[in-house]
Amino acid sequence: MIADSDTRWKWGALTARRIDPDARLDARLLRGRATPTSRQLAELGIPADSMAESTMAELLAETHAGTCDVLVVSCVGGTVQALLHGLSRAWQGSDRRPVVVTGYVGVVYEKLADGLLLRAGADVVLANSADDARRFRDVYDGVGYRTGSIVETALPFLGGEPYRTDSGRPFTVTFAVQPSVPDGRADRLHLLRRAVGHARLHPSREVLVKLRSKPGEHTTHIEEQPYQKLVAALDPPPNLRLVYGNMAEVLDRTDLLVTVSSTAALESLHRGIPTAVLTDLGIRESLGNHHFLGSGCYASWDELDDGRLPQASPEWTATHGVAGSAPYAALRGRVTALLDLPELPALSPYYTLRTAPGYLPGLLARHGLTPKGEPVAGFTPREAGPVRQAVREFVRNSARTAYRQGVQRVAPTIRRWGQL
């Protein structure tokens, strides 16, 4: 599988395991500004049989048609499109090629048509809910593209024990922050002040601010105003703590999940944990919280201070992929049917030099490919400064060893830190 950030590695690796839990998993991290560090990989704790970091050109040279049976591409839309063209070119003349699977790592709340058409061409495009599957088919139908590649499933990391109220521990509120929503300093300070205020108002409660990354690290989105730096000036009370670690483990001790629009809300709802989608900054498409219209989860910090515990609508959760068992049978069936074909057709992205001559060449160029999908000699992928480059060099030289040591040794330590 191919991933370009920590979140997408998590989605792609777990999706591969959903397809076949016993299959060999070979991972390739696409080099760029959001390539995960060994610490981020260790925190996720998902094992792989091999892992290496590659440029687009290295990856295309390595990924021969017979390299694997299924290729999960877990990248941003433009990168998926570039890979579809690059792989199509690399696999020309081959008798057999892998089944290509792609999708979204979470809530699809913006650029629906843009993102979907960039993924058009994969054999399987995963929709994380019945609602997403319907919207995806409408987009493909609307441009006259085949809809057979769309398969309804669920986010692969939904799971964990159902919520229980008789835990015997202090009532715990977890504020799950996001790297890019909201992105302004004033809005972020407002949310932090309210979290700090909630902790002061309810001294018997534990208030956890769940962070995605440490300063200097990148996730799927770039974080310009890290919460770690902002909270230092707010003099938080002792019952408010910053925590890292696996989201599922944090949810194990959560009684109320608070967020603007994080995918953590879906994990929380799946387990039956009271979940609040904040309205403090409005309900706006730019925040992504409009996705939860009809869910029954909207609340402000004022309402939470007064003791409100939102209860999700069963009808909403049933259609948005967070209720009941995840439907992976359809995914496995689709992949099996494709693998049983005597020969797979060539990859056929919607965007071509005929359908999008003013768009596709520039998109491919940003990923180091010619308009024909061939690597450009000497292309250097975008990095993010000298510190980031030093990390990249370390991972580049010892990715597999660092990853395995991280999972076995670093991850337990990080999780202990999160509990201090």
C-alpha positions as CSV (number, residue, x, y, z in Angstrom):
1,M,0.0,0.0,0.0
2,I,1.0,3.6,-0.6
3,A,0.5,6.5,1.9
4,D,1.6,10.1,2.1
5,S,0.7,11.0,5.7
6,D,0.2,9.4,9.1
7,T,-3.6,9.5,8.9
8,R,-3.6,8.0,5.4
9,W,-1.1,5.3,6.5
10,K,-3.6,4.4,9.3
11,W,-6.5,4.3,6.8
12,G,-4.6,2.4,4.1
13,A,-3.0,-0.2,6.3
14,L,-6.3,-1.0,8.1
15,T,-8.2,-1.1,4.8
16,A,-5.6,-3.6,3.5
17,R,-6.2,-5.7,6.7
18,R,-9.9,-5.5,6.2
19,I,-9.5,-6.9,2.7
20,D,-7.3,-9.8,3.9
21,P,-6.1,-10.0,7.5
22,D,-3.5,-12.6,6.7
23,A,-2.1,-11.1,3.5
24,R,1.5,-9.7,3.5
25,L,1.5,-5.9,3.9
26,D,4.3,-4.0,2.1
27,A,4.1,-0.3,2.8
28,R,5.6,2.6,0.8
29,L,5.5,6.1,2.3
30,L,5.5,8.7,-0.5
31,R,8.2,11.4,0.3
32,G,6.8,14.9,0.8
33,R,6.0,17.5,3.4
34,A,3.6,15.3,5.3
35,T,5.6,12.0,5.3
36,P,5.1,10.6,8.8
37,T,8.1,10.4,11.2
38,S,9.0,7.2,13.0
39,R,7.4,8.7,16.2
40,Q,4.1,9.1,14.4
41,L,4.2,5.6,13.0
42,A,5.1,4.1,16.3
43,E,2.2,6.0,18.0
44,L,-0.2,4.4,15.5
45,G,1.2,1.0,16.2
46,I,0.1,-0.8,13.0
47,P,2.6,-3.5,11.9
48,A,3.7,-4.0,8.3
49,D,5.9,-6.7,6.8
50,S,8.1,-4.1,5.1
51,M,8.2,-0.3,5.0
52,A,10.3,2.2,3.0
53,E,10.1,5.8,2.0
54,S,10.1,6.5,-1.8
55,T,9.8,9.3,-4.3
56,M,7.1,9.1,-7.0
57,A,9.8,8.0,-9.5
58,E,11.2,5.4,-7.2
59,L,7.8,4.0,-6.5
60,L,6.8,3.8,-10.1
61,A,10.1,2.0,-10.9
62,E,9.5,-0.5,-8.1
63,T,5.8,-1.2,-8.5
64,H,5.8,-3.6,-11.4
65,A,2.6,-5.1,-12.5
66,G,3.4,-8.4,-10.7
67,T,4.6,-6.9,-7.5
68,C,1.4,-7.5,-5.5
69,D,-2.2,-8.6,-5.9
70,V,-3.9,-5.6,-4.4
71,L,-2.6,-2.0,-4.2
72,V,-4.2,0.3,-1.7
73,V,-3.5,3.9,-2.6
74,S,-4.1,6.1,0.5
75,C,-3.1,9.6,-0.6
76,V,-4.5,13.0,-1.3
77,G,-6.6,13.2,-4.5
78,G,-4.1,14.9,-6.7
79,T,-1.5,12.3,-5.7
80,V,-3.9,9.5,-6.4
81,Q,-4.5,10.9,-9.9
82,A,-0.8,11.1,-10.6
83,L,-0.2,7.6,-9.4
84,L,-3.1,6.3,-11.6
85,H,-1.4,7.9,-14.7
86,G,2.1,6.8,-13.6
87,L,1.1,3.3,-12.9
88,S,-1.0,3.0,-16.1
89,R,2.1,4.0,-18.0
90,A,4.4,1.6,-16.0
91,W,2.1,-1.3,-16.4
92,Q,1.6,-1.0,-20.2
93,G,2.1,-4.4,-21.9
94,S,1.9,-6.4,-18.7
95,D,-0.3,-9.5,-18.6
96,R,-1.4,-9.0,-15.0
97,R,-1.7,-6.0,-12.8
98,P,-2.8,-5.4,-9.2
99,V,-6.3,-4.4,-8.2
100,V,-6.2,-0.7,-7.3
101,V,-8.2,0.4,-4.2
102,T,-8.5,4.0,-2.9
103,G,-10.9,6.2,-0.9
104,Y,-11.1,8.8,1.8
105,V,-9.6,8.7,5.3
106,G,-12.6,10.4,6.9
107,V,-15.5,12.8,6.5
108,V,-16.0,14.1,3.0
109,Y,-17.1,17.6,3.7
110,E,-15.5,19.7,0.9
111,K,-14.3,19.4,-2.7
112,L,-16.6,16.4,-3.3
113,A,-16.6,16.5,-7.1
114,D,-12.9,17.5,-7.2
115,G,-11.7,14.7,-5.0
116,L,-13.9,12.0,-6.5
117,L,-12.9,12.8,-10.1
118,L,-9.2,12.7,-9.1
119,R,-9.8,9.2,-7.7
120,A,-11.8,8.1,-10.8
121,G,-9.8,5.3,-12.5
122,A,-9.1,3.1,-9.5
123,D,-10.8,-0.3,-9.6
124,V,-12.4,0.3,-6.2
125,V,-13.3,3.7,-4.7
126,L,-14.5,3.2,-1.1
127,A,-17.4,5.1,0.3
128,N,-17.4,5.2,4.1
129,S,-21.2,5.2,4.5
130,A,-24.5,4.8,2.6
131,D,-24.8,8.6,2.4
132,D,-21.3,8.8,0.9
133,A,-22.0,6.0,-1.6
134,R,-25.1,7.9,-2.8
135,R,-23.3,11.2,-3.2
136,F,-20.3,9.5,-5.0
137,R,-22.6,7.8,-7.5
138,D,-24.4,11.1,-8.2
139,V,-21.0,12.7,-9.0
140,Y,-19.9,9.9,-11.4
141,D,-23.3,9.8,-13.0
142,G,-23.2,13.5,-13.4
143,V,-20.1,13.4,-15.6
144,G,-21.0,10.1,-17.4
145,Y,-18.4,8.0,-15.6
146,R,-19.1,4.5,-14.5
147,T,-20.3,4.0,-11.0
148,G,-19.4,0.3,-10.6
149,S,-16.1,1.1,-8.8
150,I,-17.9,2.7,-5.9
151,V,-18.2,0.2,-2.9
152,E,-19.9,1.1,0.3
153,T,-17.9,0.2,3.4
154,A,-17.0,2.0,6.7
155,L,-14.0,3.7,8.1
156,P,-11.6,0.8,8.9
157,F,-10.6,2.1,12.3
158,L,-14.1,2.1,13.8
159,G,-14.1,-0.4,16.7
160,G,-13.4,-0.7,20.4
161,E,-15.5,-1.6,23.3
162,P,-19.0,-0.1,23.6
163,Y,-19.2,2.8,26.1
164,R,-20.0,2.0,29.7
165,T,-21.0,4.5,32.3
166,D,-19.9,2.5,35.3
167,S,-16.2,2.8,34.8
168,G,-15.3,3.8,38.4
169,R,-13.0,6.6,37.2
170,P,-13.5,10.4,37.0
171,F,-15.8,11.7,34.3
172,T,-13.5,12.4,31.4
173,V,-14.1,15.0,28.7
174,T,-11.8,14.7,25.6
175,F,-11.5,17.7,23.3
176,A,-10.2,16.2,20.0
177,V,-8.4,19.0,18.1
178,Q,-7.7,19.1,14.4
179,P,-4.6,20.4,12.5
180,S,-6.5,22.7,10.2
181,V,-10.0,23.3,11.6
182,P,-10.2,26.0,12.8
183,D,-6.9,27.4,11.5
184,G,-7.0,31.0,12.9
185,R,-5.2,31.8,16.2
186,A,-8.2,33.7,17.6
187,D,-10.6,30.8,17.0
188,R,-8.2,28.2,18.4
189,L,-7.7,30.3,21.5
190,H,-11.4,30.6,22.0
191,L,-11.8,26.8,21.9
192,L,-8.9,26.3,24.3
193,R,-10.1,29.0,26.7
194,R,-13.5,27.3,26.8
195,A,-11.9,23.9,27.5
196,V,-9.8,25.4,30.3
197,G,-12.9,27.1,31.6
198,H,-14.8,23.8,31.5
199,A,-12.1,22.2,33.6
200,R,-12.2,25.0,36.1
201,L,-16.0,24.8,36.3
202,H,-15.9,21.1,36.8
203,P,-12.9,20.3,39.0
204,S,-14.0,16.7,39.5
205,R,-13.8,16.0,35.8
206,E,-10.7,15.2,33.8
207,V,-10.4,17.3,30.6
208,L,-8.0,15.9,28.0
209,V,-6.9,17.9,24.9
210,K,-6.1,15.2,22.4
211,L,-3.3,16.4,20.1
212,R,-2.5,14.9,16.7
213,S,1.2,15.8,16.3
214,K,4.1,17.5,18.0
215,P,5.4,20.9,16.9
216,G,7.4,20.5,13.7
217,E,5.6,17.4,12.6
218,H,3.0,17.4,9.9
219,T,-0.2,15.3,9.5
220,T,-2.6,15.2,6.6
221,H,-3.0,19.0,7.0
222,I,-0.4,21.6,7.9
223,E,-0.8,23.1,11.4
224,E,0.2,26.8,11.6
225,Q,-0.9,27.5,15.2
226,P,-0.1,24.4,17.4
227,Y,-2.3,24.0,20.4
228,Q,0.7,23.1,22.5
229,K,2.0,26.6,22.2
230,L,-1.3,28.4,22.6
231,V,-2.4,26.6,25.8
232,A,0.8,27.5,27.7
233,A,-0.4,31.1,28.2
234,L,-3.8,30.1,29.6
235,D,-2.6,28.7,33.0
236,P,-4.7,25.5,32.7
237,P,-5.8,23.8,36.0
238,P,-4.3,20.5,37.0
239,N,-7.4,18.5,35.8
240,L,-6.7,19.6,32.2
241,R,-3.9,17.8,30.3
242,L,-2.5,17.5,26.8
243,V,-2.4,13.9,25.6
244,Y,-1.1,12.2,22.5
245,G,-1.4,8.5,21.6
246,N,-3.8,6.3,19.8
247,M,-7.3,7.8,19.6
248,A,-8.9,4.4,20.4
249,E,-7.0,4.2,23.6
250,V,-8.0,7.7,24.6
251,L,-11.7,6.9,23.8
252,D,-11.4,4.0,26.2
253,R,-11.4,6.5,29.1
254,T,-13.7,9.1,27.5
255,D,-17.2,10.0,28.7
256,L,-17.8,13.0,26.5
257,L,-16.0,13.6,23.1
258,V,-15.9,17.2,22.0
259,T,-14.7,18.4,18.6
260,V,-15.4,20.8,15.8
261,S,-15.6,18.1,13.1
262,S,-12.8,15.5,13.7
263,T,-13.2,12.0,12.4
264,A,-12.8,11.1,16.1
265,A,-16.5,12.0,16.4
266,L,-17.3,9.0,14.2
267,E,-15.1,6.7,16.3
268,S,-16.9,8.0,19.4
269,L,-20.4,7.6,18.0
270,H,-19.6,4.1,16.8
271,R,-18.9,3.2,20.4
272,G,-21.9,5.0,21.8
273,I,-20.0,7.7,23.6
274,P,-21.8,11.0,24.1
275,T,-20.4,13.2,21.3
276,A,-20.6,17.0,21.0
277,V,-19.9,18.8,17.7
278,L,-19.2,22.3,18.6
279,T,-21.3,25.2,17.3
280,D,-19.2,28.0,19.0
281,L,-17.7,29.0,15.7
282,G,-20.9,28.5,13.7
283,I,-22.0,25.6,11.5
284,R,-20.1,26.2,8.3
285,E,-18.9,24.2,5.4
286,S,-15.4,25.6,5.9
287,L,-15.3,23.9,9.4
288,G,-16.8,20.6,8.2
289,N,-19.3,20.5,11.0
290,H,-22.2,20.8,8.6
291,H,-21.6,17.1,7.9
292,F,-23.3,16.4,11.2
293,L,-26.6,18.1,10.3
294,G,-29.4,15.9,11.7
295,S,-27.1,13.9,14.0
296,G,-28.4,15.5,17.2
297,C,-24.8,16.1,18.3
298,Y,-24.6,19.9,18.0
299,A,-23.7,21.7,21.3
300,S,-21.8,24.8,22.4
301,W,-19.3,25.0,25.3
302,D,-22.0,26.9,27.2
303,E,-24.4,24.0,26.9
304,L,-21.6,21.5,27.8
305,D,-20.7,23.6,30.9
306,D,-24.4,23.3,32.0
307,G,-24.1,19.5,31.8
308,R,-25.5,18.6,28.4
309,L,-24.6,15.2,27.0
310,P,-25.7,15.1,23.3
311,Q,-27.4,11.9,22.2
312,A,-27.0,10.9,18.5
313,S,-29.9,10.2,16.2
314,P,-30.1,6.4,15.4
315,E,-31.3,7.2,11.9
316,W,-28.4,9.5,11.2
317,T,-25.8,7.0,12.5
318,A,-27.3,4.2,10.5
319,T,-26.9,6.2,7.2
320,H,-23.5,7.7,8.0
321,G,-21.4,4.6,8.6
322,V,-21.0,4.6,12.3
323,A,-23.7,2.2,13.6
324,G,-23.5,-1.5,13.8
325,S,-21.0,-3.8,12.1
326,A,-18.9,-2.4,9.4
327,P,-19.9,-3.8,6.0
328,Y,-16.6,-5.2,4.7
329,A,-18.2,-8.2,2.9
330,A,-18.9,-6.0,-0.1
331,L,-15.3,-4.8,-0.3
332,R,-13.9,-8.3,-0.1
333,G,-16.4,-9.5,-2.6
334,R,-15.5,-6.8,-5.1
335,V,-11.8,-7.4,-4.8
336,T,-12.2,-11.1,-5.1
337,A,-14.3,-10.8,-8.2
338,L,-11.7,-8.5,-9.8
339,L,-8.9,-10.9,-8.9
340,D,-10.8,-13.8,-10.5
341,L,-11.0,-12.0,-13.9
342,P,-8.7,-13.5,-16.5
343,E,-7.3,-10.0,-17.2
344,L,-8.0,-6.6,-15.7
345,P,-8.6,-3.7,-18.1
346,A,-6.1,-0.9,-18.2
347,L,-6.5,1.8,-15.7
348,S,-8.7,4.5,-17.2
349,P,-8.8,7.8,-15.2
350,Y,-11.6,10.2,-15.9
351,Y,-9.0,13.0,-16.5
352,T,-7.0,12.6,-19.6
353,L,-5.2,14.9,-22.0
354,R,-8.4,14.9,-24.1
355,T,-10.9,15.6,-21.3
356,A,-8.7,18.0,-19.2
357,P,-5.8,19.3,-21.3
358,G,-5.6,22.5,-19.3
359,Y,-5.6,20.8,-15.9
360,L,-4.0,17.4,-16.0
361,P,-0.4,18.4,-17.3
362,G,0.0,20.8,-14.4
363,L,-1.2,18.3,-11.8
364,L,1.2,15.7,-13.1
365,A,4.1,18.1,-13.2
366,R,3.6,19.0,-9.5
367,H,4.2,15.3,-8.8
368,G,7.2,15.0,-11.1
369,L,5.5,13.4,-14.1
370,T,5.3,14.3,-17.7
371,P,1.8,14.6,-19.4
372,K,2.3,11.0,-20.5
373,G,2.8,9.8,-16.9
374,E,6.5,9.3,-17.1
375,P,8.9,10.5,-14.3
376,V,10.7,13.8,-14.9
377,A,14.5,13.3,-14.6
378,G,15.9,15.1,-11.6
379,F,12.6,16.1,-10.0
380,T,12.9,16.8,-6.3
381,P,9.7,16.4,-4.1
382,R,8.8,19.2,-1.8
383,E,10.3,19.1,1.6
384,A,9.5,21.3,4.7
385,G,12.7,22.8,6.0
386,P,16.0,21.6,7.4
387,V,14.6,19.9,10.5
388,R,12.1,18.0,8.3
389,Q,14.9,17.1,5.9
390,A,17.0,15.7,8.7
391,V,14.1,13.5,9.8
392,R,13.5,12.5,6.2
393,E,17.2,11.4,5.9
394,F,16.9,9.3,9.0
395,V,13.7,7.6,7.9
396,R,15.1,7.2,4.4
397,N,18.2,5.3,5.6
398,S,16.6,3.1,8.2
399,A,12.8,3.2,7.7
400,R,12.1,-0.5,8.3
401,T,14.3,-0.8,11.4
402,A,13.1,2.4,13.0
403,Y,9.5,1.5,12.3
404,R,9.7,-1.9,13.9
405,Q,11.7,-0.6,16.9
406,G,9.1,2.2,17.3
407,V,6.1,-0.2,17.3
408,Q,7.8,-2.5,19.8
409,R,9.6,0.0,22.1
410,V,8.6,3.6,21.5
411,A,4.9,3.2,21.3
412,P,4.4,1.8,24.8
413,T,6.5,4.6,26.2
414,I,4.5,7.3,24.3
415,R,1.2,5.8,25.5
416,R,2.5,5.9,29.1
417,W,3.5,9.5,28.7
418,G,-0.1,10.2,27.6
419,Q,-1.4,8.8,30.9
420,L,0.9,11.0,33.1
